[in-house]
Amino acid sequence: MKSNKVAQNYSEKASDLLAVGKNSDALKNYNNCLRFATTESAESLEVMAARGKVYSKFGTLKASVDNNCSVDSFDNFFKLSHPPNPKIPFIADCLEVKENDVYGRFIATKKDLAPGDIVIMEEPFYKIISPSERNSRCAVCLKQNMLNLIPCEKCSTALFCSKKCATSKIHEYECGKMEENFEKALLQRMFYQSIQICGDLNGLEKLMNNHDPKKTIMNFDLNDPDNNKNLKNRMLATMTLAEREPWSSEAYAKYELVTRDLEQTKTEDERHFLRKYLVHCMKSMTVNFFHFFWSSEEDSPGKGYAICSLAAYFAHSCDPNIDKIDVDNKFVFVARKPIKAGEQLSICYDRYNYLTHSLSDRKEYFNRVYTFDCLCTACAKNYPLLKDMPRLDDNFIEPKVNFNSFEHMKQQYKENCKYISDNITSYPSYEICILMNQNNRLLYAMGNLLPF
């Protein structure tokens, strides 16, 4: 709900923060002011002018960042390390989806991969922002554009990165109804996005009834992401993901609330299909959803939630060979260590790995949350925690990094990758694990260095 009084409070807080040099926090509060201010109100016009002051404050910072990280340098770093798949341009052509009785469907590589190789840059098909991030990211596509976010003219829950997102059908449906609970919000988003693509419930039902559960994303041509046929193909690819019953009966209660709140059904048959579709969505998100963290800190809370058409096939390992990095509104997947052709690719679910959590803790966690016993090498061989890891060199010290310089971080990252490759026969060792962890921090820092 719009409120100029609330907007004024945010504006005053932002001015106080700007006065003491807390520019980023000031900007978030100015954006909160825009969210709540009515269109063309004094508060709205004042905060637009105030954001101009932040532009000038950030001008020096931006120039400093640009000197250390040109757009070309950034784009040339965050790109696929191998030729793209001709039908799916955001994945490397060397990847394939395979299947067996132990892991079900999983991702494998047909070529050797080196540490640092980027193999997937996937923008999740379904995604929502956490309420805590509504003042810094687009409500529709999740891109960060803090200095130029556009407020919704009707509700106080959404800002947009562009006119395209501001006029999207998705927010037209969600306006004034955006859920605070992430499960309900993601269910709501999955439905509204599906309606936007299919046109109406009848179109959605036809698409769902015609999908082939044996197909994966690798069976579709997604070369033109804005083509509506390809959007339907992406939907079909996402419909074939694994499903699992939710953790609790409370989850079903949330789905019932979403069903009741949606204003799309007129007949009992439509309500029956809507329930069927939302149950399918809920079972899919139970096992397939990812967090956006935009931070390498282990205790960082999830700031966004998403479902991917391809990345959902990554198996878990407590000793993963792939890092997931959040770069703007995409997930970038990067090789942590050398990977041989034919090997399965794995990530660590929920950042619960052998370096920080004991074998017994991991077994209890993954059995309780994901209902499986991990079969990775780290569990089978009971690898020690990082603090107990054998050392190759008693004089080894973790390299110091200037995290404000893109070029310095990139150079250190390359040196770390070379050390990992040259010494991988001694893995696991303290030095290699330290450098793999530092690489994770470097990737997150490089991917989120720009202040806008």
Disulfide bonds with the S-S distance in Angstrom:
none
